């Protein structure tokens, strides 16, 4: 409802600013629609929906107050109050009905999916640790597939949050669960890369030491692979995993390799523990609260798609407005309204925007046909409210059922949402066929222009978007390497997790691996800087990071090796942990030297 109110206020202010200037008013309406599409694309969940409603509400009110060729009639305030009240009443009524009839199962589906993914991650990780050696390089496709499955949790989380106010209030717990799974996969990658480079006997010996450091109860859990048990008592399992993390952190290591393996295994277990905390929330058990971050921290993976979406809406709405002025079409305002609805509603869908908009337009065409049949064939013979309800139920009930399945959902959504709009029932019905077909033609024309805009102004191809994400990540990593002000680790991780979530499905497996490598290198840089600052380890790290920022991974690796030699004579657990971090960065640079040495656009 907030988006509806914001849209009403915006159109009233726009009318007040340009009461006699038709061109400025229409340009302002197109600009406002574009801004709402931009906001809806960069935000998520209910904030994105609020942005869409703000644009759609403004377009609906504007369509009601515009004259035959674009002049406003001065009734903006009362129209805004009326339309906002109608929309809010509809939202409240729908919410009450949904609360009483739709019990939902998204939380259970989400819990089952998280348990399945987490079980597979820990099971495959334990199996990889048991066969430590060169064969670990073969686990890379497994990690990439698991990363894709973790990213696909996002829409289910949104659905679950929409069904439960408790989950909405504790949404940081669910986000931490997903971030924990991604962190576990990134730590698994570091461990696998290191073990694959060691001699087979040494790798097995170190892996055995790490495995023995894990509590026996947890090792038995590795072997079970039963995701149903995770749903039964996630709190107890979380406690076991946290004990494993503590045991590995306390492990007495005498070499950087052993320290690296212990730390990365502990990070894997800690990530799974976060997933178990999310499971506890979903099954109604005690979940450890995750505090919300102070302020609004917006992670936009790529600024180009929202800018393209905004430009598309501006061009599409502006083109329909110009066509209306030139042709003086009496129902041109309706075409503007539906052009705005189509472009804003499907802008956040990325590659699926065009097929979804096409399906929605087909739905509007079918809606017009059904509304004509009901309006002109059945309603003239209807005299009671019950008969009227049965008549419109012939369309709304099947349409509602169609919305609940996965085939052509936008088409059924269009039928359910706009059937009554086109039918326009009133206490005293008017059977004006010309007015009806003009309104239907305006709706189809407006949505047709939206479909055309998605075809003429598409997003960049998936391959180009993937390259942009990798380039942006490399640029940010270099800024992190040379930055004088320390950056919070959760900010860096959140940025990289958001980019992983929007990486196209068609992206090459190597590109996902490169993103995970950049995530790991950034985290290790921040950890090393903290250790170097506390122990006054000199400028060796800064020199290596400057080489990394210049795109010279070989020089950076050599300077890291020099720093490691200098630290070799210094005792202490913190020094050993620093050397383990140096080792992790060096191996990532060697594995993806072509990526870290590439030229990132400024």
N, C-alpha and C positions, 0 to 999 in steps of 0.2 A: 504493500500500500504506500510505502514511502516513495517509491518511484512514481506512482500515480500522482501523488500530491506534488512532487517536484515538477513533473511534466505540466500539471495544471498551472502552477505558479510561473513556470517559464513562458508558457504561451500568453498568459495575462501580461507579463512584463514586456514580451515582444510586441504585443498589440499596443501597449501604452507607449512604447518607444517609436513605433512607426504606424500611427493611426491613419495617415493619409498617403503613405508611401508604399504602393503595392510591390514594387520591385524589391525594396529593402526588406519588407515583411517576408516575402517569399524566399529571398536569399537567407534571411535569418532563420527561417524554418528549416531550410536545407542544411544550414550550418549546425543548428541544434540537433538535427537528426544524425548528422555525421559525428558530432561530439558524443552522442549517446551510444552510437555503434562502437566508437573508439573505447569508451569506458566499459561497455559490455564485453569487449574482446580482451581487455587487459585484466579485468577482474574475474572472480570465480563465484560459483554458487549463487547465493541470494543477492549479493551485491551486483553481479552481472545481470540478474533478472531485473533488479531495480533500474539499472541503466536502460535496459530494453523497454521497460514500462514507461519510463520518463519520455522516451522518444515517441513511442506509440500513442501515449495519451495526448501529447502535444499535437500530433498529427490528426488525431480524431477530433479534438476540439477545434483545430484550425479548419478542418474540412466542414464542420458545422457552421462556422461563422463567415466563411468566404463567400463572396458573391459569384456572379456568373463568370467573371473574368479575373478574379483575384482580389477584389476590394473587400476589406473587412467591414462587418456590419455593426461593430461597436458593442456586441453582446458577449464579449470574451469572458468577463468576470462571471456572469450568471451561467454561461455555458460551461465554464471550468468547474464551478461549484456543482452543477447538475451532473456532468459527466463523471467527475471524480467521486461524487456520492454514489452514482450508479455502479461504477466499477468497484468501489470499496464494499458496497453492499453485496455485490456478486462474489467478491473474494471471501468475505466473511461467511456467506451462506455455503459456498463450496467447501470452505474449511471445516464448517460444522458437519456437513454431510460426510466429508472424507474422514473426519475424526471418529464418526460413529459407525462407518461401514468399511473403511479400508484400514485393516490392521497391519498391513505391510509385512514383508519378509526380507527387506533389503539388509537389515542388520544381521540376520542369520546367514544370508548368502555371503555377506562380507566377511563374517567370522569364519565361515567354512573356507572361503578363498584364501584368507590370510593364513589360516592354519595349514592349508595344503601347501602354499608357497613356502612358508617358514619351515615346515617339516622337510620339504624337498631340499631347501637350501642347506639345512644343517646335516641332513643325511648324506647329500652329495659332497659336502665339505669334509665330513668325517671320512668318507670313502677316499677322497682325494688325499687326505692327510695320511691315510694308511698305505697308499701306494706312492709315497713321495718320490719324486725323481723326474726324469724327462717327460714321462707320460702325462704329467700335470698340464702340459701345454694343450692337451686334447680336451681339457675341461672348459676352455674358453667359449665354445659354442653353447655349452650348458649355461654358463653365467649370462651370456647375452640373451638367451631365451628367458631365463628367470628375470632378468632386468625388464624385458618387455612385459612380462606378466605382472610384475610389481607396478609398473606404470599404468597398466590397465585397471588397477584398483580405483583410480581417481573417480570415474563416473559412478561407481557403486557407492563410494563414500558420500558423494553428493546426494545420491538417492536416499541413503540411510539417514543422513543428517536432516533431509527434508521430512522424513517420517517420524523423527523422534526429537523432541525438545531437549531431552537429556543429552543425546549425542551432539546436538548443536552447541550446547553449553560446554561440552567437553571435547570439541572438535580438535584442539591441539593434541590430545592423546592419540587420536586416529592419525593425524599428520605425522606425529612422532613415530608411530608404528611403521608407516610407509617409509619414512626417512631412515628408520633403523634397518629395514630390510635392504635398502639401497646401500647403506653404510656397510652392512655385512658383506654384500657382494663386492664392494670396492676393496675391503680388507682381504677378502678371499683372493682377489686378483693379485694384490701385493704379495701375499704368501705364496701363491702358485708360481708367480714369476721368479721369486727368489729360489724356491726349491728346485725349479726346473734348471736353474743355472749351476746348482751345486753338484758335485760328484754323487752318484747314486747312493753309495754307502753312507756318505756324510749326511745326505738329505734324509735318509731313513732313520739314521741315528738321532738327528735333531728332532724329526717329527715324532719319534717314539718318546723322547723326553717331554715334549709338549703334551702329547696324549696322556702320558702317565701323570702329569700335573693336574689334569682335569679330574674332578671328583668321580669316583666310581659310579655313583648314582647317575651322573650326567652322561658318562660313557654308555651306560645301559640305555639311556634315553636316545642316544645317537643311533643305536642299533635297532630300536623298536620301530621307528618310522610310522607310528600310528597317530594320524592327525586327529582322530576322534578323541583320544586322550587329552589333547591340547584344549579341546572345547570343554571337557569335563572339569578340569581343575587348573586353569591357566595361572592362578596366583601361586600355587605350590610349584609349578614348573618355573615360573619367573624367579622364584626364590632360589631354585637349584641353579639356574643359569647365572644369577648374580653371584652365587658362591663360586661358580667356575671362573667368572671374571676376576674375582678377588684372588683366587688361587693362582691364576696366571700372572696377574700383576705382581704378586709376591714371589714369583718364581725367581730363584737365584740363578742368574745367567752369567756366564763368563766370556761370552763372545757376542759380537753384534748380531750375528746370524741367529743365535738362539733368542736374543732379546727381541729381534724383529719378529720371529715366528710367534713368540709368546704374546707380544703386544697385539699383533694382527689377529691371532686367534681370540684374544680377549675382546677385541673390537667386534668380531663376528658374533660372539656370544652376547655381547652387550646389545648389538642390534637386534638379535632374536628376542632378547629380554624386553626390548621396547615393543616388539610385535606382540609378545605375550601380554604386556600391559594393555595394549589396545584390545586384545581378545577378551581380557577380563572385563573391560567396559562393555563390550558387545554382548557378552553372555550374562551380564548383570552381577558380576562378582566385583570385589574391591579393586578398583584401578587407581594406581598412584597418579594424582593430578599433575598435569603439565601446565605450568603457568603461561599465560598469554604474554607475548612480547609487548613491552611498552611501546606505544605509538603504532603507526601503520607502516609496515615494512613490505613494500611491493616488489615482488620478483617478476619482472617481465622478461621472459626468455629471449624474445626477439621483437624489437619495436616495429619492424617492417609490416608484418601482417595486420596489426591494428591500424596502422596508417593507411594501408591499402583498403581495408574495410571502410574506414571513414571517408576516403576519397570516393570509393564506389557508391556509398550512400548519397554523398553530396551530388555526384554527377547524375545518378539515377533520379533522385527527387527533383533536381534542377531541370533535367530534361523533360520530365512529365509536367512540371510547372510551366515551362516554356511552351510545350505543346498545347497546354490548356489555354494559355493566353492567346496563342496564334489562332486556334480553332474555335475559341469561345464555346467549348463543349459544356453544356449545363452540368454534367456530372463529372467534370474534370477534378473537382475537389475530392471526390471519392477515389479517383485513380491515384491522386497524390497520397491519400491515406494508405491505400493498399501497397503502393510502391514503398512507402516508408516501413510498413509492417514487414513486407517480404525481405527487404535489404537488412533491416536491423535484426529481425528474428533469427536469420540464418547466418549472419556474419561470423559468429563465434565458432561455427562448425568446420571451418577450414576446408579441407579437401572434399568434405561431404556436403558443402553448402549448395552447390549447383544441383545435384540429384535430389536433395531434400526440398529445395525451393521448387523444382519441377514437380515433384510429387504433391507438394502443397497446392500448386496452381491447378493441377489436375483435380485435386480435392475440391477447390473452389468451383471449378466447372461443373463437377458432379453435384455440388451443393446447390448451384443455381438451377440445375435441372430438377433436383428433388424438391426444392422450394417452390418451383413453378407447378409441379404436380400436386403437391400438398395444398398450395395456396389457391390454385384455380380449379382443382378437381375435387378436393375433399372439403376444404373449409367452408365453401358456400352452403354445404348441406349440414354443417355442424352447428348445433344450437346450445350445447351444454359444455361446461368446463371439463367434465370427464371425457367427453368425446374429443374435445380439443386436445387434451393431454394425450389421449391415445393416438391421435393423428400425428402429432409431432414426435411422439415416442417411437413411431414406426421408423423414424430416421435417427433420432438421438441415441436410442438404446443400441442398435447395431454399430453406430459410429463409436460410441463409448467402448463397446467390446473390442472394436478394431484397434482402438488406441492402446489397449492392454497387451497387444501382441507385437511382434517385431517386424512384420511384413507391412511395408508402406504406411508406417505410423504417421508421417506428416500428412498424408492424404486423409486419413481418418480424423486427424486432429483438426484439419481445415473444415471438414464436414461438421464435426461436433461444435466447433467454436463459432462458425459463421452461418449456420443454418438459420437460426433465429434472427440474425442480423439481416439476412436477405429476405426472409419471410416477413419480417417487420409486423408481427401481430399487434393489433390494437383492439380496444373495446368496440370501436366501430370500424370494421375492416373496410379498406378501400382496395378494390380489385382493378387497379390501373396497370394494364399490361405494359404500356409504354414506359411508365416510371420504373416498373420492376426490371425490365430488360435493360434499361439505361443504367440502373444501379448495378446489375449483374455484369454488364459490359465494363463498367468502370472498375469493378473489383478484378475482373480477369485481365484487363489492360494494365492495371497497376502492378499486379503480381507478375504479369508477363514481362514488364519492363525490369522488374527485380531479377527475374530469371536471366534475362538478356544481359544485365549488368554483371552477373556472376560469370557468364560466359565470356564477355568482352574484357572484363577487368579481373582475371583470376589471380589467385595467389601465385607466388613463385613456385616452380616445380619442386617436388619433395627433395630432389638432389641438391638444388640450390639452397633450399632452406637448411638442410643438414650442414652444408658447407658454411653457411653464415653462422650457424650456432657454434660450430667448431672454431671459426675465426674469432667470434666474440669471446669465446671461452679462453682462447690463447691470448687475446689482447688483455682480458681481465687478469689472467695469470701473470702476465708480464708486469702489469701495474702492481699486482700484489707483491711481486718479487722485488720491485724497486720502491715500493711505498714506504715512507718513513713513519707513517702512523699505523700501528697495528690494527688489523681488521678482525672482527669477531668471527670465530670459526663457524658459528651457526649461520651467519650471514653468507659466507662463502658457500657452505654446504647447501643452504636453501636456494641460492642462485643456480648451482649446478644441478640440484635435484629438479628444479623447474625446467631446465633445459633438457634433461633426460626425459621428462614427461611429455615434451612436445616434439621430440625427435621423431621424424616420420617413420612409419612402420617399414617403409622400403629402404631405409638407411642401411648402408653396408655394415656388417658386423664389426669391421675394423673401426668404424666411426663411433659406435657405442663404447668400444674398448678405449678409444682415445679420450672420450669424455670422462670415463671412469679413471683413467690415468691422470688426467688434469685435476680431477677432484682429489685424488690421493696426494698428488704433488703439492697442491695448495694447502691441504690440511697439514702435511708434514712441514711445509715452510713455516706456517704459523707456530707449530709445536716447537720447531728448532729455534725460532726467534725468541720464544719465551725462555727456553733453556739457556741460550747464549746470553740473553740479557741478565738472567739471574746468576750465571756462573762467570760472566765476563770472559767470554771465549775469543775475543778479538774480532777482527774484520774479515776473517777468512770466509765466513758464510756470505757476507754482503758481496764480496768479490765473485763468488760462484753464482749468486743470484743475478748480479749484473750481467754476467755472461749469458745466463738463461734468458734474461730480458732482451738481449741483443740477438737472440736466435742462434746461439752457438752452444748446442747441447754438449758437444765433445769437450769444449773448453770448460763448461760448467761442471761436467763429470770429473775432469782432471782436477779442478780446484777443490771439488768436494773430496776427492781422494787425498789431496794434500792436507786438507783440514782433518780428515780422519787419521792420517799419520801423526799429525800434531796432537790429536786427542788420545792417541793410543797409550801414551805414557801416564795419562792422568787417571786416577782411580775414581770409583764412585758409580752408583747406579744411574744417576742422572747423565753422566758422561756416556755410559754404555747405551742409554736410551737415545742420546743425541747421535751416536754413531749408527745406531739402527735406523734412525730417520735419514741420515745421510745415505745409507745403503739403499733405502727404499726409493729415494729421489733419483739416485744414480741409475738404478735398474729401470725405472720408468723412462728416464731420458734415453737410455740405450735401446729400450724396446720400441719406443715411438720417436726416434730421432728425427725422422722425416717430418712428423707433425710439429714437434717443438721447434724445429729449425725453419718452418715455413713462414712465409710473409703474411702477417695478419694485417688487414686494412686498418688504418688509423681512424 
